[in-house]
Amino acid sequence: MTTDSTRRAFTALTAPRVAAELGERSVLCLPLGSVEQHGPHLPLDTDTVIAERFAHRLAAHVTGRYDLWVGPAVPYGLSPEHARTPGTITLAVHLYATLITTLVTKHTRSMRVGSVLLIKGHGGSRGVLEAVVHQLRHSHGVTTCVLHPTALAVGRIPLDSELPEVHAGTLETALMLALDPDRVRLDLLPSEAFPDPGQRRAIGQLVLDRGVTWPWTSDDPALATDGVIGGDPRKATLEVGQKLLTAALDASTHVLDRIDTATSHGPSQTLRRHCAPHT
């Protein structure tokens, strides 16, 4: 039986059906995740879950308007900021860039799709992916865009958050409650004051300051509490998660409009700016 999660998965098709179903106006979505710590309450594959399930939700959301197909999720990413914690697996920068470049070029050559939408669940790979999409456009002639669901959602829905949302806080926890609630363990979070409001300055200086880049780590007590950086995950609710998901889906339609224009008339300067927003 075909389910919502496989209906637009191109790997569920036979080879002849791939040739018949996918073409130049099709958009291939590749979910990009990570294996890294997400505090005491979220699983290591949180970013992969968000990217993959959002991709399928987006494909269903735009059915009849755009022809989106979802590829297998890439479960590993760049997570050096979490490398000191158990379970975190991070690739080398050059290996990750080569992996994504290879996957995009192989997919487009194999299936004749006109564009690729990289659905990114992990924030740490933003800089590398921006360089990769430039290379894919200029060296390989592929229209490629990076979509950041959490960045599209934040700012559109007010969050009861005393600190900026960075990692495993209210935002990611709420999205997981909407996408995979059985794997969210809010009961494992501490009951005392959490996180520390005094971390605001360190978060601003080490993570959010656009004027300088620092190699920060999530085991730094000046920055994080139990691996959580920013918003209080105890304030996350299913309702907030559903609102964030809806906001991100609605915002994504404008991205697809630009991809469609780029596929029809060639990549534009506005495409990259819209698809790689800053948070």
N, C-alpha and C positions, 0 to 999 in steps of 0.2 A: 504494500500500500504506500502511495506517495504521501509524505507528510509535509507540513509547512517548512520544515528545516531542510528538506531535500528537493522540494519542487523546483527550485531554481539553482540547484547544485549541478554544475556541468559534468562532474564526475559520475553522476547517476545516469547519464545518457550513454548510449552505445556510440561507437565511433561514427557510424553513418548518420545518427541523429545529430551529433555535434556539427557535422558538415551541413546538415539541413537546417538546424535551428539557429546557429550563431553566424553572424556576418559583420560587415563593416559598421553597421549602426548599433551593434551590440556593445555593451560595456561589461567588462569582466571585473568583478570585485575580488580582491585578494585581501583577506583579513590578516593583519599583522599583530601578533601578540608577544608574550614574554613568559618566562618562568622566573618569578621573583617574589620575594616576601611582600605581603600586603597586610602587615599587622597580625595580631592574634586572632582576627575574626574572618578574614577573607582567604580563599585558596591561592596557591602559587600561580595558577593559570587564570587569574582574574582578568588580566588584560586580553588574553586570548578569547575568553568567554564573551567579554564585551564586544570585541571586534567582530567575532564570527556571528554572534546572534544579532548584532546590529545590522550586519551585512544582509542577513536573510530577511530581517524586518524591513530594511530599505528596499530590497528587491520586491517584496510584497506590496510595500507602500506605493510604489510607482508603477505597478503593473498596469498595462494599457497605455502608459505614457512613454516609458522607456524600457528597453530590453536589457535588463540586468541579469547577469549570471554570476554565481558565487563559486569561487575556487576553494580548495582546501586551505585551512588556516596555517600560517607559519607560526609555530609555537615558541620559537626562540628569538630573542632580540638582543638589544644592547642594554645591559643593566649593571654597569660597573658601580653605580652608586649604592647598589644593594648587595654587592658581591660578598660582603663579610657576613651575611646572614645565611643560615642553613637553608638549603634547597634552591637558592638562586643560581641560575645558569646564564652566563653572559657570553656572547660571541665577541670575537675581535672585530674592530671597526672595519678593516679591509674585507674580512670574510663576510660580514653582514651586508656591506655595500655590494659585493660581488654576487651574493646569494639573491638579493632582491633584483638586481639588474638582470641576472641570468633568468630568473623566474618570469619576469615581465617579458623579456624578448622571446623566450621559448613559448610562452603562452600565446603571444600575439602571432607568432609565425605558425603555430600549430592549428590555431582556430580562426584566423582571419578577423579577429575582433578589432574594432577601430580604436578602442581606448581602454585603459586600465585604471581602475579606481582603487587605490591602496587605502583600506580601512584600518586606521591605526588605533590600537587600544592602549599602547604604551607611550608615555610622554617623552621618555629619555632619548628616543631615536629621531627626534624632530630635525635636528641639524643635518644629520647624515642623509636622511630621506629627501630633504630639500635639495641637497647636492645631487642625489641620484636622479630625481625627476628632471633636473636640468640636463644631466648627461643623457638620459633616455630620449629627451626631446631633440637635442642638438646632434647627438652621435648616432642615435638609432631611429629617429623619426617617429617615435611613439608618443602619442598623447597620453600622459600619465598625470594623475593628481593624487595628492595625499589628503585624505579626509580624517579629521580629528573629532569624533563624536562628542567627547567630553568637552572639548573647547567650544564646539558649536552650541552645546547645551548650557554651559555656565554663562551667567550674565543675562540669559533669557528667562530664567526661573530664579526668583529670590531664594537664597539659602540662609537658614539660621546658623550662620557660621561666624565665630568670633575671629578666626584666623583665615588667611587665604587657603583655597583648596589646592593642595599639591599632590598628596599621595595617600590613598587608603582612608580618606576622610569621609565627610558627609556625601560628597558627590559620587565617588566610586561605589561606596556602600549602598547608596540609594539605587544606583543603576543595577547593581547586582541583585538587589531585592526585586527589581522589576524583571530581570532576565533569568536569574537562577537562584531563587530565594532559599531553596533547601540547603544551599552550601554557604549561607551567611550565618555566622555564629556570633550574634550580638551578645550572647550570654557569656562569652569569653573575654569581653572588654572589662577593664577595671571600673569600679563604681565611684572611685574618688575623682577629684578634679582632673579632667583629661580633655584635650591636651593642655600643655602649659602655655598660658597667654604670653609669658615672657619669651617664647620662641619667635614671636612676630619679627623682631629685628633680625635675627639670624636667617629666617626664611627670606626676608626681603633682600638681605645682603648676599647670601650664598646661592639662592635659587632664582629669585624673580628679578634681580637687577639686570636690565638689558645692557648696561654700560660695561659690564665686566663678567667674565665667565670663570667660575670656580669649580674644582672637582670636589663636590660635596658627597657625604655618605649618610645613609639613613640610620646608622648606628650612633650618630653624633647626638648626645643628649641636649645640646644647645639648639638642635634643629628638630628633633623627632622624639616622640614618646612611643615606645614599643613598636617602632617602625612606621608609625603614623605621622605624617607631616601636614599640619594645617587643621582643617575642619574636624569637628568632633563626630566620629562615625555613629555615636549613640543617638544623634539627632536625625539619622537617616530613616526614612519611612518608605513603604511601598508606593504611597501616593506621590511623594516627591520624585521617586524613581520613574514612575510612569509619566509624570509631567516633563521630566528631563528628557526621557526617550522621545516623547512626542515633539518636543521643541527641536531636538537634534534631527529627527526625521523630516520635519517641515523645512528646516534650514537647508537640508541636504538637497532638496529639489532645485534650489537655485544653483547649486554646484553642478548638478546634472544638466541644467540648462546651458551652462557655460561649456561643459564637456561636449555637449551636442553641437554647439556652435563651433568649437575648436575642431571637432571631427569633420564637420562639413566644410569649413573654410580655412583650416590650418590653425595651429596653436596661437594664442594671443598672449600679450603681456599681462592681461587681466586675469587669465586663467590661474597662473601660479599664485598670484596675490590672494585670490579668493579661496583657493583650495588649501592654502597653508597659512591659516590665520594665526596671529600671535595672541598668546594669553597673558 
